Amino acid sequence: MNTRIYNARILTLDGETDVIQGEICIEGDTITYVGSGEDAPQALLWDCEIDAENNLILPGFKNAHTHSAMTFLRSFADDLPLLEWLNTRVFPMEAHLKPEHILWFSKLAIMEYLTSGITANFDMYFFPEQIAQASIETGFRTVMVSGLNNYGGSVEELEENYLKFNDYHDLISYQLGIHAEYTCSDDLMKSVAQLAYKHSAPVYMHLAETEQEVRECQERHDGLGPVKYFDSIGMFDYGGGGFHCVHLDEEDIEIFKAHDLYAVTNPASNLKLASGICHTADLLAADIPMAIGTDGPASNNCLDFFREMFLVTGLGKIREMDAAAVPAEAVLKMAAADGARAMGLHDCDCLAPGKKADLIMIDMKQPNMQPEHNIVKNLVYSGSKQNVKMTMVGGKVLYKDGKFDIGIDPEEVYAKANEMVRRDF
Amino acid sequence: MNTRIYNARILTLDGETDVIQGEICIEGDTITYVGSGEDAPQALLWDCEIDAENNLILPGFKNAHTHSAMTFLRSFADDLPLLEWLNTRVFPMEAHLKPEHILWFSKLAIMEYLTSGITANFDMYFFPEQIAQASIETGFRTVMVSGLNNYGGSVEELEENYLKFNDYHDLISYQLGIHAEYTCSDDLMKSVAQLAYKHSAPVYMHLAETEQEVRECQERHDGLGPVKYFDSIGMFDYGGGGFHCVHLDEEDIEIFKAHDLYAVTNPASNLKLASGICHTADLLAADIPMAIGTDGPASNNCLDFFREMFLVTGLGKIREMDAAAVPAEAVLKMAAADGARAMGLHDCDCLAPGKKADLIMIDMKQPNMQPEHNIVKNLVYSGSKQNVKMTMVGGKVLYKDGKFDIGIDPEEVYAKANEMVRRDF
């Protein structure tokens, strides 16, 4: 499948945030040309030519922390205190989850990702086989990360999954991870650190999400909060990163810097569960690479990267009480470029020859994108799902003009999801 | 024009937030029936019958504070400190505004309102004649409010506009207002209070938006902040309300209560300009009626009520560090019902016989609305512009399935807006 997208404005994110006029050529799942079109490869017999009608093409957004199949708990339990929410609603429901559920609820999440211009997710949830199946069947790109903890999984299983799913399918990869410090024994965490050493692999986990988590970790580990504790056992010797990263101190930031760790911020979830506001401006000032995640749909409740992008900048500004903090350009780089790098997708970060054709088209002919003083600011401050005209993953159009091309009728997914939540939970 | 909408789920907001199954009948601009359909009026010759396909119908959102025509400054100057933004970018540009600009930039804003399910706005800006013209020509409902201050307008002109535009057109009304305490002399404010007395009219203004505003008002007025100062001169003797209301103390809240004042919160703008976070939970606990506004598109930058609704609850929760604070049902009532009352539109607050047919249809067959555990939570926490399937004002469909019916080609509005910003500013 060879595709040419012409008559486009293109934000390559290959370096700066300038917009160029031109075209993109794609062979299979890979970009072969980005430029004005004058020096484009001689016309192949294109399978597909897409007139962008002067709309904007840019790399897709990377949802760098989520629990996709938690769509089954969307709007099931909101406006509750955190512990009541977790202990009386989330955990008891999750106990009923079976592999088949994960397949369908993940597909529902993938559909929502596509409507929001998200082209890859970093998914921590149960039943990796079905997570992978949902992505492969729909054509979506997923990096799985283990949520190993005291109550489920083993280091042996983790290694098995790591080896299996990194040699499984073009759209699938797998990273080492644990759920969090507060759900893992010291022995378990040390074993994962050894595994990371064995495979020279990065490790990811929920990290410094709440004050309580940091305080209780300090009590358990001679005054060390979770970042310092993980550092002390060598967990980050081959990099990795943390999800949430709300409550970091200066020493934590130094550890992030020393190990090139990624801080993945989850602003909507942190608001809705009242966890706190990430120190985004401080992290950016320290040159910590950052990414953005929606977290799971039980805690957000939606999977909307435009909401997240506005929150990253808006909360960054209010935290510093400085309207100049966390500018739009920095947010867009997190969302589309550094998000890819955070999850190990180094060939999905920008639009350039040799990179994967994971890209989106933004409808500029909508009132919220007009007038066109500054396209990046329009996108980050004003954009919405309504502007997503096309979402392409690996050279294949999965969503265009409100229609899905994912091998299944959307109505079937909705019907199945509602049937399952009524019958099984 | 008589319209019947059938096969609908209906959130009337007439009292509680229950969802009923049924139909709505409309004659002219007024609702004549809401119910199961069994006792509906005998079939008239309907001009229009709309199959809602089991989607959700509810009252439109009311944008209770905006400066619509500031679309011309969208993304013109972002990520700047507040004073630099105002003094070097906003005020110099506004000095070039002419009536023709207001007509076109207001139309652009109205289009965006329609995409977001907003059916009425409370608009404070220059050139009321052209604001009204934009609304009447497109079929949109606007309540204007004066932004009188030391640098423009007079009390005589205010009274003239008040009398003129409250007897002008079904879609147009006008409320007394001043810009803010910090832009008005004592004499001017006292004259407006007298005018309010003469007409038994409520008064509105920017109120307690920033800490600096409150502090400087206290210095000018013997320790009185703006709410207490306005109270002391009788400004609120016939009600009214404030825009922003970020920095209120307990005594201020008592004054709101005593005069049945409306607090209009503008969360996106307050984040982006780093003004602070509204004490929404405290205001609700004190039974202060609240409404929501986008503020102008120069400071937001978009006019998206789904973003605002999520921010009202999310920021309310984080301010209290309580995930149970400011629940979804309260936010929806602010957005659709109390918003109408705040701006004097007492016949646009809910769906019931005798009320205006200002309503929207929400597309439930989208992944972000599934599964259907709780429709109100889905709407407030998960909804987006992409879910707005239809927006009706005064019984007339102005937006449906992504197409506008507002008497002008959208492309012409975009072209004119871009031409004007390049040529005149």
Boltz contact constraints between the chains, C-beta under 6 A:
constraints:
  - contact:
      token1: [A, 75]
      token2: [B, 373]
      max_distance: 6.0
  - contact:
      token1: [A, 75]
      token2: [B, 374]
      max_distance: 6.0
  - contact:
      token1: [A, 75]
      token2: [B, 377]
      max_distance: 6.0
  - contact:
      token1: [A, 75]
      token2: [B, 378]
      max_distance: 6.0
  - contact:
      token1: [A, 76]
      token2: [B, 373]
      max_distance: 6.0
  - contact:
      token1: [A, 78]
      token2: [B, 377]
      max_distance: 6.0
  - contact:
      token1: [A, 79]
      token2: [B, 324]
      max_distance: 6.0
  - contact:
      token1: [A, 79]
      token2: [B, 327]
      max_distance: 6.0
  - contact:
      token1: [A, 80]
      token2: [B, 324]
      max_distance: 6.0
  - contact:
      token1: [A, 81]
      token2: [B, 323]
      max_distance: 6.0
  - contact:
      token1: [A, 81]
      token2: [B, 324]
      max_distance: 6.0
  - contact:
      token1: [A, 82]
      token2: [B, 323]
      max_distance: 6.0
  - contact:
      token1: [A, 108]
      token2: [B, 367]
      max_distance: 6.0
  - contact:
      token1: [A, 111]
      token2: [B, 367]
      max_distance: 6.0
  - contact:
      token1: [A, 112]
      token2: [B, 367]
      max_distance: 6.0
  - contact:
      token1: [A, 112]
      token2: [B, 368]
      max_distance: 6.0
  - contact:
      token1: [A, 271]
      token2: [B, 314]
      max_distance: 6.0
  - contact:
      token1: [A, 271]
      token2: [B, 318]
      max_distance: 6.0
  - contact:
      token1: [A, 272]
      token2: [B, 314]
      max_distance: 6.0
  - contact:
      token1: [A, 273]
      token2: [B, 323]
      max_distance: 6.0
  - contact:
      token1: [A, 274]
      token2: [B, 317]
      max_distance: 6.0
  - contact:
      token1: [A, 274]
      token2: [B, 318]
      max_distance: 6.0
  - contact:
      token1: [A, 274]
      token2: [B, 321]
      max_distance: 6.0
  - contact:
      token1: [A, 274]
      token2: [B, 322]
      max_distance: 6.0
  - contact:
      token1: [A, 274]
      token2: [B, 323]
      max_distance: 6.0
  - contact:
      token1: [A, 301]
      token2: [B, 381]
      max_distance: 6.0
  - contact:
      token1: [A, 301]
      token2: [B, 382]
      max_distance: 6.0
  - contact:
      token1: [A, 302]
      token2: [B, 368]
      max_distance: 6.0
  - contact:
      token1: [A, 302]
      token2: [B, 382]
      max_distance: 6.0
  - contact:
      token1: [A, 304]
      token2: [B, 384]
      max_distance: 6.0
  - contact:
      token1: [A, 314]
      token2: [B, 271]
      max_distance: 6.0
  - contact:
      token1: [A, 314]
      token2: [B, 272]
      max_distance: 6.0
  - contact:
      token1: [A, 317]
      token2: [B, 274]
      max_distance: 6.0
  - contact:
      token1: [A, 318]
      token2: [B, 271]
      max_distance: 6.0
  - contact:
      token1: [A, 318]
      token2: [B, 274]
      max_distance: 6.0
  - contact:
      token1: [A, 321]
      token2: [B, 274]
      max_distance: 6.0
  - contact:
      token1: [A, 322]
      token2: [B, 274]
      max_distance: 6.0
  - contact:
      token1: [A, 323]
      token2: [B, 81]
      max_distance: 6.0
  - contact:
      token1: [A, 323]
      token2: [B, 82]
      max_distance: 6.0
  - contact:
      token1: [A, 323]
      token2: [B, 273]
      max_distance: 6.0
  - contact:
      token1: [A, 323]
      token2: [B, 274]
      max_distance: 6.0
  - contact:
      token1: [A, 324]
      token2: [B, 79]
      max_distance: 6.0
  - contact:
      token1: [A, 324]
      token2: [B, 80]
      max_distance: 6.0
  - contact:
      token1: [A, 324]
      token2: [B, 81]
      max_distance: 6.0
  - contact:
      token1: [A, 327]
      token2: [B, 79]
      max_distance: 6.0
  - contact:
      token1: [A, 367]
      token2: [B, 108]
      max_distance: 6.0
  - contact:
      token1: [A, 367]
      token2: [B, 111]
      max_distance: 6.0
  - contact:
      token1: [A, 367]
      token2: [B, 112]
      max_distance: 6.0
  - contact:
      token1: [A, 368]
      token2: [B, 112]
      max_distance: 6.0
  - contact:
      token1: [A, 368]
      token2: [B, 302]
      max_distance: 6.0
  - contact:
      token1: [A, 370]
      token2: [B, 414]
      max_distance: 6.0
  - contact:
      token1: [A, 370]
      token2: [B, 417]
      max_distance: 6.0
  - contact:
      token1: [A, 371]
      token2: [B, 417]
      max_distance: 6.0
  - contact:
      token1: [A, 371]
      token2: [B, 418]
      max_distance: 6.0
  - contact:
      token1: [A, 371]
      token2: [B, 421]
      max_distance: 6.0
  - contact:
      token1: [A, 373]
      token2: [B, 75]
      max_distance: 6.0
  - contact:
      token1: [A, 373]
      token2: [B, 76]
      max_distance: 6.0
  - contact:
      token1: [A, 374]
      token2: [B, 75]
      max_distance: 6.0
  - contact:
      token1: [A, 377]
      token2: [B, 75]
      max_distance: 6.0
  - contact:
      token1: [A, 377]
      token2: [B, 78]
      max_distance: 6.0
  - contact:
      token1: [A, 378]
      token2: [B, 75]
      max_distance: 6.0
  - contact:
      token1: [A, 381]
      token2: [B, 301]
      max_distance: 6.0
  - contact:
      token1: [A, 382]
      token2: [B, 301]
      max_distance: 6.0
  - contact:
      token1: [A, 382]
      token2: [B, 302]
      max_distance: 6.0
  - contact:
      token1: [A, 384]
      token2: [B, 304]
      max_distance: 6.0
  - contact:
      token1: [A, 384]
      token2: [B, 384]
      max_distance: 6.0
  - contact:
      token1: [A, 384]
      token2: [B, 385]
      max_distance: 6.0
  - contact:
      token1: [A, 385]
      token2: [B, 384]
      max_distance: 6.0
  - contact:
      token1: [A, 385]
      token2: [B, 386]
      max_distance: 6.0
  - contact:
      token1: [A, 386]
      token2: [B, 385]
      max_distance: 6.0
  - contact:
      token1: [A, 386]
      token2: [B, 386]
      max_distance: 6.0
  - contact:
      token1: [A, 414]
      token2: [B, 370]
      max_distance: 6.0
  - contact:
      token1: [A, 417]
      token2: [B, 370]
      max_distance: 6.0
  - contact:
      token1: [A, 417]
      token2: [B, 371]
      max_distance: 6.0
  - contact:
      token1: [A, 418]
      token2: [B, 371]
      max_distance: 6.0
  - contact:
      token1: [A, 421]
      token2: [B, 371]
      max_distance: 6.0
